[in-house]
Amino acid sequence: MKKPEMNAFDMISEPILVTRELREYTGRVRRCVELIQSLADALLADDRATIQTLHEQMSGTWHDLNETRLALYGQVKGMRFHVASGDAFSRYMTCQDRVADSVQGLADLLVLRGTPFPVELRDDFRALVAEVVNISRRTMSLAEELFSDAETVRTDADATPENTDCRDRVRQRQMEFGQRLYGLEKQLDPVTVMVLDKCRAALHEVADNAEGAAQHLRLMVN
């Protein structure tokens, strides 16, 4: 029977070394997360110039993030490996990549579509963004604690227990926004409905992958 393929991170050794590139990677994902609120504020204010500026910032951060990720993959080549810890670290990196990709996708959508945001959806959108930013910041704070100035991942750090209430609130908020959006579909043009639904989906992806990253961080220290 054919063995499942593994990438380099699937087999990383214990303890996991904390390098400058890993800290830079974590910091760049944090910058992506922090742009969510600014993008949402600019969208609600119909501030096209700010959206364009934020899109350029996000694209630059996303590019730098990919460069740092490639450097991290290069560092693990040739190490002696331990499958269990490497799996959690690999999945953590995948989730964080998806967080950044989803924020980039959101920024792309806001640049491409310039229709003013419907007044009827503003409160639901604000509530969704607030929950997404909250869960994402919690994950980044945990990552920054684990990847602090030590040379290895801190196994003595307080790995905050999984916050199912926070995750459930995100799901509830995105459902409420989606229901309100499709309740207005006869009043809105189809492209606007499609773009706003893609924004909802992108925000939900950010939250899902942020929580996934947190779960794998906890596996590294438990």
Number of C-alpha atoms within 10 A of each C-alpha: 3 4 5 5 6 11 11 18 23 19 22 25 17 16 15 18 17 17 18 13 17 17 17 15 23 19 17 21 22 21 17 21 24 15 19 23 15 13 24 19 16 17 19 16 13 15 14 16 11 17 23 18 13 19 23 16 17 26 20 11 19 21 13 14 22 15 13 20 18 11 14 18 12 11 14 17 13 9 11 10 17 16 14 15 21 22 21 22 21 19 19 26 20 14 22 24 21 19 29 26 19 23 27 22 18 25 25 18 17 21 18 10 13 14 13 13 15 14 8 11 17 13 10 18 23 17 16 24 22 16 23 28 20 16 22 24 17 16 23 21 14 19 23 15 16 24 22 15 14 12 13 15 22 21 13 9 14 12 20 13 9 13 13 10 9 16 19 11 16 25 17 14 22 23 16 16 22 20 11 15 24 14 11 15 13 10 11 13 11 10 11 18 18 14 17 22 17 15 21 21 16 21 24 24 19 27 27 20 24 28 25 19 29 26 20 20 23 21 16 22 15 10
